[in-house]
Amino acid sequence: MVKTLFKINGITGQETTFDQLESEIISTATGFKNIGLQKNDLVCLYGTNRPEFAHVFCGVTANGAILTIANSQLTAEELATQLYDTSTKFIITTPDCVTKANNAKVKVPSVKEIIVIGYSEFHRNFSDLIETKANQFPDVNINPDTDTALVPYSSGTTGLPKGVLLTHKNLVAELCQLRHPTIIPFVSGEEKSVSCLPMVHIAGLMIGMLNPLSQGAATVVLPRFEAESYLKAIQNFRGTFSLIAPPLVNFFAKDPMVSKYDLSSLHTPYSGAAPLSKTLTEQMVHRLKLRGIRQGYGMSETSGAIFTDPVGCYKYGSIGKPVPNTISKLIDIENGETITKAFESGEIWACGPQITKGYLNNEEATRRSITEDGWIKTGDIAYYDDDGHYFVVDRLKDIIKYKGYQISPTYLESILLSHEAVLEAAVIGVPADVFGEVPKAYVVLKSHAEATEIQKYINERVSPYKKLRGGLEIVDEIPKLPSGKILRRKLPQTDNGKENLKITINE
């Protein structure tokens, strides 16, 4: 393995082998120790993707310290909140995020230093740590069962973000599950994973970075998704795998730019973050001549994926089955009973060695979300079919309740996306007096279409109670997290007056 490639800088083409990586991680860990990092100290990784993120993760955790990851799109104020909540000691960032990191640091007394991956005139360069002279890891006593290694933050799509406590055991269990032959196996020395989704998100970290690393596969690292750079990386480095999100499926299925590149090496992309449209998935598979698209499901609280399609078994629209050593069940949201029949919807509960031990500084949220015997209540509604494949219907808190009926926003979005002029779509419930809520849609257009035309299109394809009685608004963009998850709570703020079709509620 010593000559096997570990990572490739997707912009410069610079390569690092696994033997180089081991030496550099030992040096990085010692470098952290030399500047005062101790067991249980918090280090915040905040920035756009860099190949050195692997050094940060391994160097921090080798000291028994804890890494917290922060979305590079956070404002200085939002970052300061996370730094304060975690009592962060060091910030590791990238040049494009230094200003916000500086502005956050002055508000948080616990932060000792900012270290920059890349050039910075006023800060320590991360390369100083990598160049530390050392030949063995620091001597630290770590209890894998109880010691926290990582604190990602929940997305905050349904409330304030919460710090999720993940132990060394949680992360190792997840990586062992991912490398199972039926989940996301890599052939050591032969596979190349192209990573453009944020590695400061649980999926990007675990599936985009640590999973290839743990299996001896190379990772092509891109700072972020930028269409031309991403397509060039797949073509030039012959990428075989890529972690993607629903907006990228949309891109691959519809964007004319895709046809300009040779993507024949890419065989089975993997998508998460939100349910995939069956139509878009089939369009992407057909256009790229893929073996298929894998879909999975997970959250920060589960260290990444807890469901995925078994290799070679593609049921588009399904999140698959529980990964090895994980059990799941559906709980009726009305009576709290376990559902025992196929095609009946309930909240997904899951239990396994990768499930968080709780939330940072938030015992109430821990009690509310995790049972005493270790089951995580995901807050997602799903059903399973006769073969045991799960299908997510919606977030429990996103379900629209109209006249006693329950309406899935995701279902309506899938129909909107099947319209040839619609590029992106999102649906929310808006208050409607005695009716409870009615669905309202927001769409981004790929080509010209009238709101009335799209309204007619969807109304002809849904039950009467599912019609868009709240209106349809054409907007310039749908607010989303970098992972692709729709930020529904921000949708009412997107009214830009471009075109807004109101529907009179008369039934």
C-alpha positions as CSV (number, residue, x, y, z in Angstrom):
1,M,0.0,0.0,0.0
2,V,3.0,2.3,0.6
3,K,2.9,3.6,-3.0
4,T,-0.8,3.8,-3.3
5,L,-2.2,7.2,-3.9
6,F,-4.2,8.7,-1.0
7,K,-5.2,12.1,-2.3
8,I,-5.0,14.3,-5.3
9,N,-5.5,18.0,-5.2
10,G,-8.2,18.4,-7.8
11,I,-7.0,21.9,-8.7
12,T,-3.2,21.6,-8.8
13,G,-2.9,17.8,-9.4
14,Q,-0.4,17.4,-6.5
15,E,-0.4,13.8,-5.2
16,T,0.2,12.3,-1.8
17,T,0.7,8.6,-1.1
18,F,-0.4,6.6,1.9
19,D,3.1,6.3,3.3
20,Q,3.5,10.0,3.0
21,L,0.2,10.5,4.7
22,E,1.1,8.4,7.7
23,S,4.4,10.3,8.2
24,E,2.6,13.6,7.8
25,I,-0.2,12.7,10.3
26,I,2.3,11.7,12.9
27,S,4.1,15.0,12.4
28,T,0.8,16.9,12.5
29,A,-0.3,15.2,15.7
30,T,3.0,16.1,17.4
31,G,2.7,19.6,16.0
32,F,-0.7,20.1,17.6
33,K,0.7,18.8,20.9
34,N,3.6,21.2,20.7
35,I,1.4,24.2,20.4
36,G,-0.6,23.2,23.5
37,L,-3.4,20.9,22.3
38,Q,-4.4,18.5,25.1
39,K,-6.9,15.7,25.5
40,N,-10.6,16.8,25.3
41,D,-9.6,20.2,23.9
42,L,-11.8,21.4,21.0
43,V,-10.5,22.3,17.5
44,C,-12.8,23.8,14.9
45,L,-12.4,23.0,11.3
46,Y,-14.0,25.8,9.3
47,G,-13.4,26.3,5.6
48,T,-13.7,25.0,2.0
49,N,-12.3,21.6,1.2
50,R,-8.6,21.0,1.3
51,P,-6.5,17.8,1.0
52,E,-5.1,18.6,4.4
53,F,-8.5,18.1,6.1
54,A,-7.4,14.4,6.6
55,H,-4.3,15.6,8.5
56,V,-6.5,17.9,10.7
57,F,-8.9,15.1,11.6
58,C,-6.3,12.5,12.3
59,G,-3.9,14.9,14.0
60,V,-6.6,16.2,16.4
61,T,-8.1,12.8,17.3
62,A,-4.7,11.2,17.8
63,N,-4.2,13.6,20.7
64,G,-7.5,12.6,22.3
65,A,-8.7,16.1,21.4
66,I,-12.1,16.7,19.7
67,L,-12.8,18.1,16.3
68,T,-15.9,20.2,15.6
69,I,-16.7,20.9,12.0
70,A,-18.3,24.2,10.8
71,N,-20.0,24.9,7.5
72,S,-17.9,27.5,5.5
73,Q,-21.1,29.4,4.7
74,L,-21.6,30.3,8.4
75,T,-21.5,34.0,9.2
76,A,-19.0,35.2,11.8
77,E,-21.9,35.5,14.3
78,E,-23.0,31.9,13.6
79,L,-19.5,30.6,13.8
80,A,-19.0,32.4,17.1
81,T,-22.1,30.7,18.5
82,Q,-20.6,27.3,17.7
83,L,-17.2,28.2,19.0
84,Y,-18.6,29.5,22.3
85,D,-20.9,26.4,22.7
86,T,-17.9,24.1,22.2
87,S,-15.3,26.2,24.1
88,T,-13.1,25.8,21.0
89,K,-9.3,26.4,21.5
90,F,-8.0,26.4,18.0
91,I,-9.6,27.3,14.6
92,I,-8.3,25.6,11.5
93,T,-9.5,27.5,8.4
94,T,-8.8,28.3,4.8
95,P,-7.8,31.7,3.3
96,D,-11.3,32.4,1.9
97,C,-12.7,32.1,5.5
98,V,-10.0,33.9,7.5
99,T,-11.9,37.2,7.8
100,K,-15.0,35.6,9.2
101,A,-12.9,33.4,11.5
102,N,-11.1,36.5,12.8
103,N,-14.4,38.3,13.5
104,A,-15.7,35.2,15.3
105,K,-12.5,34.7,17.4
106,V,-12.7,38.1,19.1
107,K,-16.1,37.2,20.5
108,V,-15.0,33.9,22.0
109,P,-12.4,34.1,24.8
110,S,-11.6,30.3,24.7
111,V,-10.1,30.6,21.2
112,K,-6.3,30.7,21.5
113,E,-5.2,30.8,17.9
114,I,-6.3,30.6,14.2
115,I,-4.2,28.3,11.9
116,V,-4.6,28.7,8.2
117,I,-4.3,25.9,5.5
118,G,-2.6,28.1,2.9
119,Y,-0.9,31.5,3.0
120,S,-1.8,34.0,5.7
121,E,0.4,37.0,6.6
122,F,-0.9,37.2,10.2
123,H,-1.5,33.6,11.2
124,R,0.4,30.3,11.7
125,N,0.4,28.2,8.5
126,F,-0.8,24.6,8.9
127,S,2.2,23.4,7.0
128,D,4.3,24.3,10.1
129,L,2.5,21.5,11.9
130,I,2.9,19.0,9.0
131,E,6.6,19.7,9.0
132,T,7.1,19.0,12.7
133,K,9.8,16.4,13.2
134,A,8.3,13.2,14.8
135,N,8.3,9.5,14.3
136,Q,5.5,8.3,16.6
137,F,2.1,9.4,17.7
138,P,1.6,11.2,21.0
139,D,1.1,8.8,24.0
140,V,-2.6,9.4,24.9
141,N,-5.0,7.1,26.7
142,I,-8.3,7.0,24.7
143,N,-11.4,5.1,25.7
144,P,-13.2,4.5,22.3
145,D,-16.5,3.8,23.9
146,T,-16.9,7.0,25.8
147,D,-14.3,9.6,24.5
148,T,-15.8,12.1,22.1
149,A,-13.9,12.4,18.8
150,L,-16.1,14.6,16.7
151,V,-18.8,17.2,17.2
152,P,-20.7,18.0,14.0
153,Y,-23.7,20.3,14.3
154,S,-27.2,19.3,13.3
155,S,-28.4,21.3,10.3
156,G,-30.9,23.4,12.1
157,T,-33.6,22.9,9.5
158,T,-36.2,22.5,12.2
159,G,-34.7,24.6,15.0
160,L,-31.4,25.8,16.4
161,P,-28.3,23.7,15.5
162,K,-27.2,21.3,18.2
163,G,-23.7,19.8,18.8
164,V,-23.7,16.1,18.3
165,L,-21.3,14.0,20.4
166,L,-19.7,11.2,18.4
167,T,-17.2,8.8,20.0
168,H,-14.2,7.1,18.5
169,K,-16.3,3.9,18.5
170,N,-19.2,5.6,16.7
171,L,-16.9,6.7,13.8
172,V,-15.0,3.4,13.6
173,A,-18.3,1.4,13.6
174,E,-19.6,3.6,10.7
175,L,-16.5,3.2,8.6
176,C,-16.6,-0.6,9.2
177,Q,-20.2,-0.6,8.0
178,L,-19.4,1.5,4.9
179,R,-16.7,-0.8,3.8
180,H,-18.9,-3.9,3.9
181,P,-19.1,-5.6,0.5
182,T,-22.8,-4.7,0.1
183,I,-22.4,-1.0,1.1
184,I,-19.6,1.2,-0.3
185,P,-16.7,-1.0,-1.0
186,F,-13.6,0.3,-2.8
187,V,-10.9,-1.7,-4.5
188,S,-7.6,-0.6,-2.9
189,G,-5.3,1.2,-5.4
190,E,-7.9,1.1,-8.2
191,E,-10.6,3.5,-7.2
192,K,-10.7,7.3,-7.2
193,S,-13.4,9.2,-5.3
194,V,-14.0,12.8,-6.5
195,S,-15.1,14.9,-3.6
196,C,-16.7,18.3,-4.0
197,L,-19.3,18.3,-1.3
198,P,-18.3,19.9,2.0
199,M,-16.0,17.8,4.2
200,V,-17.2,19.9,7.1
201,H,-20.5,18.1,6.8
202,I,-20.9,14.6,8.3
203,A,-21.5,13.0,4.9
204,G,-18.6,14.7,3.2
205,L,-16.3,13.9,6.1
206,M,-17.3,10.2,6.5
207,I,-18.2,9.1,3.0
208,G,-16.3,11.7,0.9
209,M,-13.0,11.6,2.9
210,L,-12.6,8.9,5.6
211,N,-14.3,6.0,3.8
212,P,-11.9,6.1,0.8
213,L,-9.0,6.7,3.2
214,S,-9.9,3.7,5.4
215,Q,-10.1,1.4,2.3
216,G,-7.0,2.5,0.5
217,A,-8.7,4.4,-2.3
218,A,-7.5,7.8,-3.7
219,T,-9.5,10.9,-3.2
220,V,-9.6,13.8,-5.6
221,V,-10.3,16.9,-3.4
222,L,-12.1,19.9,-4.8
223,P,-12.7,23.1,-2.7
224,R,-16.4,23.2,-3.6
225,F,-18.7,22.3,-6.4
226,E,-18.0,24.3,-9.4
227,A,-19.4,22.7,-12.5
228,E,-16.5,22.9,-14.9
229,S,-13.8,22.0,-12.4
230,Y,-15.9,19.1,-11.1
231,L,-16.5,17.6,-14.6
232,K,-12.8,18.1,-15.5
233,A,-11.7,16.3,-12.4
234,I,-13.9,13.2,-13.1
235,Q,-12.6,13.2,-16.7
236,N,-8.9,13.9,-16.2
237,F,-8.4,11.8,-13.0
238,R,-10.8,9.0,-14.2
239,G,-13.0,9.3,-11.1
240,T,-14.9,6.1,-10.4
241,F,-17.0,7.3,-7.4
242,S,-18.5,10.5,-6.2
243,L,-20.6,11.5,-3.3
244,I,-23.4,13.7,-4.7
245,A,-26.6,15.4,-3.5
246,P,-30.0,15.9,-5.2
247,P,-29.0,19.2,-6.9
248,L,-26.1,17.4,-8.6
249,V,-28.4,14.7,-9.8
250,N,-30.5,17.5,-11.3
251,F,-27.3,18.9,-12.8
252,F,-26.2,15.7,-14.3
253,A,-29.6,14.9,-15.7
254,K,-30.3,18.3,-17.3
255,D,-27.3,20.6,-17.8
256,P,-26.0,20.7,-21.4
257,M,-22.4,21.2,-20.1
258,V,-22.3,17.6,-18.9
259,S,-22.3,16.3,-22.5
260,K,-18.9,18.0,-23.2
261,Y,-16.9,15.7,-20.9
262,D,-15.9,12.0,-20.9
263,L,-17.4,10.7,-17.6
264,S,-17.3,7.1,-18.6
265,S,-15.1,6.1,-15.6
266,L,-17.8,7.1,-13.2
267,H,-19.8,4.0,-12.4
268,T,-21.9,4.3,-9.3
269,P,-22.3,7.7,-7.6
270,Y,-23.8,7.9,-4.1
271,S,-26.5,10.4,-3.1
272,G,-27.9,11.4,0.3
273,A,-29.2,14.5,2.1
274,A,-32.8,14.3,0.6
275,P,-35.0,11.8,-1.3
276,L,-34.2,11.5,-5.0
277,S,-36.7,12.0,-7.8
278,K,-37.1,8.6,-9.5
279,T,-37.5,10.5,-12.9
280,L,-34.3,12.5,-12.5
281,T,-32.4,9.5,-11.2
282,E,-33.3,7.5,-14.3
283,Q,-32.4,10.4,-16.6
284,M,-29.0,10.7,-15.0
285,V,-28.3,6.9,-15.2
286,H,-29.4,6.8,-18.8
287,R,-27.4,9.9,-19.8
288,L,-24.1,8.8,-18.2
289,K,-24.6,5.1,-18.8
290,L,-24.1,4.3,-15.1
291,R,-24.4,1.0,-13.4
292,G,-26.8,2.9,-11.1
293,I,-27.1,5.5,-8.5
294,R,-26.8,4.5,-4.9
295,Q,-29.0,6.3,-2.4
296,G,-28.5,6.4,1.4
297,Y,-29.9,8.0,4.4
298,G,-28.3,9.3,7.6
299,M,-27.8,12.3,9.8
300,S,-25.1,13.8,12.1
301,E,-26.6,11.8,15.0
302,T,-25.9,8.6,13.2
303,S,-22.2,9.3,12.2
304,G,-23.4,9.2,8.5
305,A,-25.3,6.6,6.7
306,I,-27.6,4.2,8.5
307,F,-29.5,3.1,5.4
308,T,-28.3,2.4,1.9
309,D,-29.1,0.5,-1.3
310,P,-27.3,-2.8,-1.3
311,V,-24.8,-3.0,-4.1
312,G,-26.5,-3.9,-7.4
313,C,-30.0,-3.5,-5.9
314,Y,-31.3,-0.2,-7.1
315,K,-34.9,0.9,-6.2
316,Y,-34.9,4.5,-7.2
317,G,-36.6,6.7,-4.7
318,S,-35.7,4.3,-1.9
319,I,-33.1,4.9,0.8
320,G,-32.4,1.1,0.9
321,K,-32.1,-1.1,3.9
322,P,-30.3,-0.6,7.3
323,V,-26.5,-1.0,7.1
324,P,-24.9,-3.9,8.8
325,N,-25.2,-4.1,12.7
326,T,-28.1,-1.6,12.6
327,I,-31.7,-2.2,13.3
328,S,-34.6,0.0,12.5
329,K,-38.4,0.3,13.0
330,L,-41.3,2.6,12.2
331,I,-43.3,4.2,15.0
332,D,-46.9,5.3,14.3
333,I,-46.9,9.0,15.0
334,E,-50.5,8.9,16.3
335,N,-50.4,6.1,18.8
336,G,-46.7,5.4,19.3
337,E,-47.0,1.7,18.3
338,T,-44.5,-0.1,16.1
339,I,-45.7,-0.5,12.6
340,T,-45.6,-4.1,11.4
341,K,-47.1,-3.9,7.9
342,A,-45.5,-2.8,4.6
343,F,-46.6,0.5,3.1
344,E,-47.7,2.0,6.3
345,S,-45.9,5.3,7.3
346,G,-44.3,6.1,10.6
347,E,-41.2,7.8,12.1
348,I,-37.9,6.0,11.6
349,W,-36.2,4.9,14.7
350,A,-32.7,3.3,14.5
351,C,-30.3,1.6,16.8
352,G,-26.6,0.6,16.3
353,P,-23.0,1.2,17.4
354,Q,-22.8,4.4,15.3
355,I,-25.6,6.3,17.1
356,T,-24.6,9.4,19.1
357,K,-24.4,9.3,22.9
358,G,-26.3,12.7,22.9
359,Y,-26.1,16.4,22.4
360,L,-23.5,18.8,23.7
361,N,-24.7,20.9,26.7
362,N,-28.3,19.8,26.0
363,E,-29.7,17.0,28.1
364,E,-33.3,17.9,27.3
365,A,-32.7,17.4,23.6
366,T,-30.9,14.2,24.3
367,R,-33.8,12.8,26.3
368,R,-36.2,13.9,23.7
369,S,-34.3,12.3,20.7
370,I,-32.6,9.2,22.2
371,T,-34.4,6.5,24.2
372,E,-32.8,5.0,27.3
373,D,-32.1,1.8,25.3
374,G,-30.3,3.7,22.5
375,W,-32.8,4.2,19.8
376,I,-32.5,7.5,17.9
377,K,-35.8,9.1,16.8
378,T,-34.9,10.6,13.4
379,G,-37.9,12.8,12.9
380,D,-38.3,11.4,9.4
381,I,-41.5,9.7,8.1
382,A,-41.1,6.6,5.9
383,Y,-42.6,3.3,4.9
384,Y,-41.1,0.1,3.8
385,D,-42.1,-2.2,0.9
386,D,-42.5,-6.0,0.8
387,D,-38.8,-6.4,0.3
388,G,-37.9,-4.3,3.3
389,H,-36.7,-1.2,1.3
390,Y,-37.4,2.0,3.1
391,F,-38.9,5.1,1.4
392,V,-38.7,8.5,3.1
393,V,-41.9,10.4,2.8
394,D,-40.9,13.6,4.7
395,R,-39.7,15.3,7.8
396,L,-42.2,14.9,10.6
397,K,-42.2,18.6,11.1
398,D,-42.5,19.3,7.3
399,I,-45.8,17.3,6.8
400,I,-48.5,19.7,5.7
401,K,-51.9,19.1,7.4
402,Y,-54.9,20.2,5.4
403,K,-58.4,19.4,6.6
404,G,-57.0,16.5,8.5
405,Y,-55.2,15.1,5.5
406,Q,-51.4,14.7,5.6
407,I,-49.6,16.0,2.5
408,S,-45.9,15.3,1.7
409,P,-44.0,18.3,0.4
410,T,-41.4,15.9,-1.1
411,Y,-44.1,14.2,-3.2
412,L,-45.3,17.5,-4.6
413,E,-41.7,18.5,-5.3
414,S,-41.1,15.3,-7.3
415,I,-44.0,16.1,-9.6
416,L,-43.0,19.7,-10.1
417,L,-39.5,18.5,-11.0
418,S,-40.9,16.2,-13.7
419,H,-42.1,19.4,-15.6
420,E,-39.6,20.0,-18.3
421,A,-39.2,23.7,-17.5
422,V,-38.6,23.3,-13.7
423,L,-35.0,23.1,-12.5
424,E,-35.6,23.2,-8.8
425,A,-38.7,23.0,-6.6
426,A,-39.7,23.3,-2.9
427,V,-43.0,23.1,-1.2
428,I,-44.1,24.3,2.3
429,G,-47.3,24.6,4.2
430,V,-48.8,28.0,4.8
431,P,-51.4,28.8,7.4
432,A,-55.0,28.8,6.1
433,D,-57.4,29.5,8.9
434,V,-59.9,26.6,9.5
435,F,-58.1,24.5,6.9
436,G,-54.9,24.3,8.9
437,E,-52.3,24.5,6.2
438,V,-52.3,24.5,2.4
439,P,-49.3,23.7,0.1
440,K,-47.4,26.5,-1.5
441,A,-44.7,25.9,-4.2
442,Y,-41.5,27.7,-5.1
443,V,-39.8,26.9,-8.4
444,V,-36.7,27.8,-10.2
445,L,-37.1,27.6,-14.0
446,K,-34.8,26.0,-16.5
447,S,-36.7,27.5,-19.4
448,H,-39.6,29.8,-19.8
449,A,-43.0,28.7,-18.5
450,E,-46.0,30.5,-17.0
451,A,-47.0,29.9,-13.4
452,T,-50.5,29.1,-14.5
453,E,-49.1,26.3,-16.8
454,I,-47.1,24.7,-14.0
455,Q,-50.1,25.1,-11.7
456,K,-52.3,23.2,-14.2
457,Y,-49.7,20.6,-14.7
458,I,-49.5,19.6,-11.0
459,N,-53.2,19.9,-10.3
460,E,-53.9,17.4,-13.0
461,R,-51.6,14.9,-11.3
462,V,-52.6,15.0,-7.7
463,S,-55.5,14.3,-5.4
464,P,-57.8,17.2,-4.8
465,Y,-56.6,17.8,-1.3
466,K,-53.0,18.0,-2.5
467,K,-53.5,20.9,-4.9
468,L,-51.3,24.0,-4.5
469,R,-53.9,26.2,-2.8
470,G,-51.3,28.3,-1.2
471,G,-49.9,29.5,-4.6
472,L,-46.9,29.0,-6.8
473,E,-44.0,31.4,-6.8
474,I,-41.3,31.6,-9.4
475,V,-38.0,32.5,-7.8
476,D,-34.3,32.9,-8.6
477,E,-33.1,30.3,-6.1
478,I,-34.2,27.8,-3.5
479,P,-32.4,28.3,-0.2
480,K,-30.4,25.1,0.6
481,L,-27.6,23.8,2.8
482,P,-24.4,22.9,1.0
483,S,-25.5,19.2,1.4
484,G,-28.5,20.0,-0.9
485,K,-31.1,19.9,1.9
486,I,-33.8,22.5,1.4
487,L,-34.1,25.2,4.1
488,R,-37.9,25.3,4.2
489,R,-37.9,27.8,7.1
490,K,-36.3,30.4,4.8
491,L,-38.7,30.0,1.9
492,P,-41.2,32.6,3.1
493,Q,-38.4,35.1,2.9
494,T,-37.7,34.5,-0.8
495,D,-40.7,36.5,-2.2
496,N,-38.9,38.6,-4.8
497,G,-41.9,39.7,-6.8
498,K,-40.7,37.9,-10.0
499,E,-44.0,36.0,-10.4
500,N,-46.3,34.9,-7.7
501,L,-49.5,33.0,-8.5
502,K,-52.1,33.1,-5.7
503,I,-54.8,30.5,-5.5
504,T,-58.1,31.3,-3.9
505,I,-59.0,28.9,-1.1
506,N,-62.7,28.1,-1.7
507,E,-63.1,24.5,-0.6
